[in-house]
Amino acid sequence: MKLGLDLPEASDLPHPALQSVLQRAFFDVFERQFAGAVVINTDARVVWMNPHYAEILGIADLNRILGERIDVLLPNTKLTEVLRTGEPILLDFMTHRERTFVVSRFPIMDDAGQIIGAGGIMLYDAWQPLKPLMDKFSRLQQGLLQIRRDFSRERSARYTFADVVGEGPACKRMKDLGKRAAGLDATVLLLGETGTGKELLAQSIHAASMRASQPFVALNVAAIPDTLLEAELFGAAPGAYTGADRRGRDGKFKLADGGTIFLDEIGDLPLATQAKLLRVLQEMEIEPLGANQLIKVDVRVIAATSRDLPAMVEAGQFRADLFYRLNVLPIRLPPLRERSEDIAPLSEKLLADISLRSGAARKSLSPEALTWLASQPWPGNVRELRNALEQATMLADHPELTPADFLPAGPPPPLNPLTLAEAVRRAEMEAIRSALLASRGNKSDAARILGIGRATLYEKLAGYGLEKV
Ligand SMILES: Nc1ncnc2c1ncn2[C@@H]1O[C@H](COP(=O)(O)OP(=O)(O)OP(=O)(O)O)[C@@H](O)[C@H]1O
């Protein structure tokens, strides 16, 4: 390597002078050939750093970092490991703020062979000989980062209290209690019929809590077959299953670690799983299926149900101890028919949202339509109101909706002969619709009326595109 200095003949120089010239040359090479260089002492504190390195760390004033611990400035550093082991790490990758560098780290010894510090150099990220390798590594790294970002977006709360519409006294009380719950870290139990906004409130509580930057993970207990529930909640060790899950997987509690888990339709939890959940809530430890090992987690639980849990406790269908454990901060979500004063602002918000999502022109409501909407029982609550507004928006040609736009259409036109499969399909859809109506939207009750399991009902709802009914 050419040092780029006009050096006198080494033999002409006294030893200390030669040392100092060579040292200067060495640092000069660092300056020009490498992105950054740093030297730390045995306390892992910075004793020297070049401007490139400081720039990469985003530090404007070099003097301010002299004496700082390197692992505070650069949490990914392995320089402390070099100090501890005395072993160099000559070639490695280090990622800082989404940029990746090739780094080399080495111990610095005194004449007696004692470690007196460690040095690290970062090569330019575009350093020619390594460029193809670095480019490939960077692309992979960026891809991984993107996947992680998407993943965490999926696991984050989308709604806040600002999205909870309603200024009537019942809704105001619900929001106030929610905000109070957000300031505490206790278990919350949301009680309300289907479509009253339990998940919306759960997300808002999480988003306003100290766990907001951590995951929000939701699980609808009623939608998972009993046999898969435990693995879904607590995870499974590799080999606990055959087939697709042979590699093992994390349960929702693990995924929610540090954040909030939202357990919807908790009343549908089978008794055996209730006992396991109670233990998890008491110990904050999970045991993945087949793992034989306890894993500590730190999760705030928000549970929700549309069922009468005290009556289920009475009937021996729900464990009393679990009920008390969950019922720390109960919040009742009023059904829409008890807060007709909220219909107008809710409809306005929903119509704006429908137009935004569908691209259809935004509709308004005539005073008669508003009065009509406020007089309806809305067994499916806000979700049903939204569906009604969506349907009317799609079907009406005029900008202002009237009650006629919401009334059921007249008798269907005479049908052409159907295939048997189509006739069965329509009859099944109709049976599901009326069971849901009779159960006021409660899917477990609807499944019971239909004489099928909950999971089968959910499958059929998804198949017919009726999930939102
Ligand atoms: N107060 C509200 N303001 C605005 N939108 C609301 C409100 N309450 C509910 N919604 C909307 O209604 C729909 C249903 O709400 P959500 O899924 O939170 O209900 P849920 O009680 O969890 O229902 P289920 O028990 O069936 O799962 C969502 O689109 C939600 O955004």
The ligand as a Gaussian input file, in Angstrom:
#p B3LYP/6-31G(d) Opt

LIG

0 1
 N      -67.753000       5.024000      17.785000
 C      -67.353000       4.684000      16.559000
 N      -66.886000       5.626000      15.728000
 C      -66.490000       5.319000      14.473000
 N      -66.520000       4.087000      13.958000
 C      -66.963000       3.101000      14.741000
 C      -67.390000       3.337000      16.088000
 N      -67.767000       2.165000      16.621000
 C      -67.567000       1.237000      15.673000
 N      -67.084000       1.782000      14.551000
 C      -66.771000       1.080000      13.273000
 O      -67.654000      -0.025000      13.189000
 C      -66.990000      -1.194000      12.714000
 C      -67.065000      -2.291000      13.756000
 O      -66.258000      -1.950000      14.870000
 P      -65.394000      -3.037000      15.665000
 O      -64.833000      -4.065000      14.738000
 O      -64.453000      -2.297000      16.532000
 O      -66.573000      -3.717000      16.521000
 P      -66.505000      -4.947000      17.518000
 O      -67.379000      -4.579000      18.665000
 O      -65.084000      -5.300000      17.798000
 O      -67.219000      -6.075000      16.657000
 P      -67.130000      -7.683000      16.855000
 O      -67.505000      -7.984000      18.260000
 O      -68.145000      -8.204000      15.864000
 O      -65.730000      -8.065000      16.495000
 C      -65.579000      -0.756000      12.408000
 O      -65.510000      -0.405000      11.043000
 C      -65.380000       0.466000      13.291000
 O      -64.410000       1.332000      12.744000

